[in-house]
Amino acid sequence: MPAYAGVVSMCPQLQSVHLRRCRAKTNSTIPRPRVMEVDAPASGLRELVVDSCSFSVIRLLSLPALERMECSGSFLILAFGNVPRLAHVNLDVGFFIVEGEPWDRWANQCLAGVTPFLGLRRLLVADVPFNWDLSWPCLLLLLQAAPSLEVLHVSITGCEDSRGRQARNAYNAWVPTNFRHTQMEELVIVGFELTMRQACLVRFAMRVCTALQRVVLVTGGRVDIRGLCRGWDVVASPESVWSDEEKVATEEEIRTPRYFKLQGRLVFA
């Protein structure tokens, strides 16, 4: 049993584990994934932080008491098993890859048809690169997998390339769905740009999230992490200010077509 996982299994009273700059060792001369696998059904662990470690794979097969998790600073394949109490998750997606694929493939592979985040209430998806697929089908899968989600913050960042332009300008045709999410109250998108895909994403959230109160669109700005497992703050950039024309054009695009009843109000920051 790997040492890190063994600590969790052999110390069932342990409630918090922070792994910082840990280096996984391998005895093989052939490059292999550096795996951290935790299967501890008797563990009382409530908080797990993996910060700038060398693990390429983290599998949480069973951590029934886990409530808070944060991963940053590593290229990760992250898989969840029995984590019924997981309520707060911070993922630095700039360093987060599942099965070697970006957001859309991760959503399809890991979220479709399952509900691994039954207790998840607040989620930050940070540093989503321009060339990743941020579209309403991915949001649908995420909402289906997190029925208790109340707050979702997404920040888009990175350098734009040809793939990024294609992804942002591509359009996912609307497919009618009877799905409704009854808990999410707030959606914040940092780095928002008025493209058909992003407008459709916001429209979809306002369509299916029946408790949605507000959608905050931030053109510039950043997300500041308060500290490991202490939450985060969205900071708007003073250089990025919405003009009245931009506000009107954005709201018009999002609220078209008119026959959809949309929940919540748009906030421009």
N, C-alpha and C positions, 0 to 999 in steps of 0.2 A: 504494500500500500504506500503511495507517495506520502512524504512527510507532511505536507501541508494538509492534505485530506485526512491523514491519520489523526492529526490534532483534533479536528472536528469530531471524528468518530469516537476517539478515546476519551474525550472530555465533554460528556453530555451536558454539563452545567455551564459550559462556555457560552456566552451570549454575544460577544463581539469579536470579530477577527478582521484585522487590517493587514493586508499584504502589500508592502511597498518595495519596489525594485528587487523582487525575488527572481532568482534565476533557476529555471528548471534544468536539471541535468539529464543527459541521456548516455547510456553505455554503448550505444551503437555508433559505428562509423558512418552508417547510412543516415542521412537526414530524415528525421521522423518528427511528426507533430509533438510538441511539448504539451502534454495533457494534464489538466487538473480535474479529477473526477471525484465528486463528493456524493456518497450514498450513506446517509446517516439518519435513518428514520427515528432514532431515539434522541437526536440532538436538540438542544434548546437554543441553538444559534439564532439570534434575531437580526444581526447586522453583519454584512460581508462587504469589504472594500478590497478591490484589486486595482492597485495603482502602479503603473509603469513596470509591470512584471513581464517575464518573457514567455508566459504561457500562450500558446497558439490556439488551444482548445480548452474551454471550461464547460464541464457538464455537471449540472446540479441535479442529480438523479432524485435525491430525497433530502429535503431540508424543511420539514413541516412547520417549523416555527419562524422561518426567515421572513422578516418584514421589510428590510431595507437593503438595497444593493447598489453599488456603484462600481463601474468599470471604466478605466481610462488608461491611455498611454500604451496600449498594446494592440496588435492585430489579433483579433479574437474570432474563434468559432464558439458561439455561446448557445447552449441548449438547456432547456428547463424540463424537469420532470415534475415531481410532487413538491410544489412550493405554494400551497393554498393560501398562505397569509401574506405573500409578497405584495406590499402596498406602495412602496416608493422605489423608483428605479431611475438612476442617472446613467446614461450611456453616452460616452464620447464617440459618436458615430464616425468621426473622422478617422478613428482607429478601430472601427467595428465592422468586421466582415463575417458573414456566415456562409459556410460552404464555398468560400472564395468568390461569392457573388454579392452584388450591391443590394440596396434596400428592397427592390421589387422582388428579387429572387428570394431574399430572406423571408419576406412576408409570405410569399406563396409556399415556401418549403416548411416554415416553422410555425405558421399561424393558421393555415387553412384547416378548418374542420376540428380545431382543438380550442380549449379554453384554459391556457396555462397561467393566466394572470387574473384569477377570479377575484382577488382582493386588491388589485392595483388601482390606486386612486389618483396618483400624480405621476406624470411621466415627462421627462425631458429627453428629447432626441436632438442631440447637439451636433453642430458642424457637419450637416448633411452636404456632401459635395454637389456642385452644380450638375454633374453628369449622372447623378443617381435619379431614379424614377420616383419622383414625389407626386403621386397621382391618387385619384379617389379610390381605385380598386385596392391599393395598398392600405389606405385609411380604413376601408371597409373591413379588411381582414384584421387590422389592429383593433378596431372597435368590437368586432365579434369575439376576439380573443381576450378582451379586457372589459367585461360588462359593467364593472364598478368604476371605471375610469371617470374622474371628475375634471381633471385639468390636464391638457396636453399642450406642451410648448415644443416648437420645432424651430431650429435655427439653420439657415441655409448659408453656406460659405464656400470658399475655395475659388480657384482660378477657373475661368470659363474657357473651355476648349470646344472643338467642333462637336464632340459628343454631348457636351453640356448644352450647346445651342440646340442640337437636335432634340434632346430630352425635354428642354424647357418649352420648345415651340411645338412639340408633338401634342396631340389631343386625344384623350381617351373618350370615345363616344359614350354618352350616358346610356346605362342599362337600367331599366326600372327595377327597383327592389322594394320588398315589403319590410326589410330590416329597419328597426328603430332602436336607437340607443337612448336609454332613459336617465342616464346619470351625468353625462358630461356637461359641464356648465361653462367651461372656458377653453378657447383655442387661441393660441398666440403663434404667429409665424413671423420670425425675425429674418430679415433679408428678403421680404416679399417683393416680387416683381409681377406686374400685370401681364401674364401670359394666359393663354386659353387653359393650359393644364392647371396652373395654380388657381385661377378663377373657378374652375370646375371643382377643384379640391375643396375650396371654401364653400361653394354652393352646396356640395354634397354634405358637408358637415352641418350646415344650417338646415338642410332638408331632413336628415335622419336623426339628429340629436335633439330630441324633444324638450330637454331641459336646458338647452344652450342659452346662456344669457348674453355673452359677448364674444366677438371675434376681433382680436387685436392684430392689425397688420402693421408691421414695423419695416420701413424701407431700408434703414441702415441699422446701426446699433450692434449690440453684442449680448451674450449671456455670460454673466459673472457667477461662478460657483462660489458660494459662501464658505465652503469647506467640505471635507468629506462627509457625506450623508447629512449635510446641514441645509440642503436646499439650494436655490439659485435665484438670481435677480435678472430681469430683462432691463437693459440700459439702452435707451434710444440715443442715437447720434444727433447732436445739435446741428451737424452739417446736412443731415437728411430731413428735409421738411416737406410734407405733402402740400402741393398747391391746391387751390380750390378746383381747378380743372382736373387734376389727377384724382381727387376724391370723387368727383362726379362720374368720371369715366370708369373708375374701379367699381363703384357701387352699381352703376348701370350694367356693367359686364357681369357682375356676380348675380344680380337679381334678374337676369334674363335667362330663360323665359319666365313670364310673369305668372304662369298658372301653377308654379310651385309655391307652396306655403313655406316660407323660410323662418327659422327661429333665431332669436338673438338680434343684437345690433352690432353694426360694424364700428370699430374704433380705429382711427388712423393715428399712428404714433411714429 
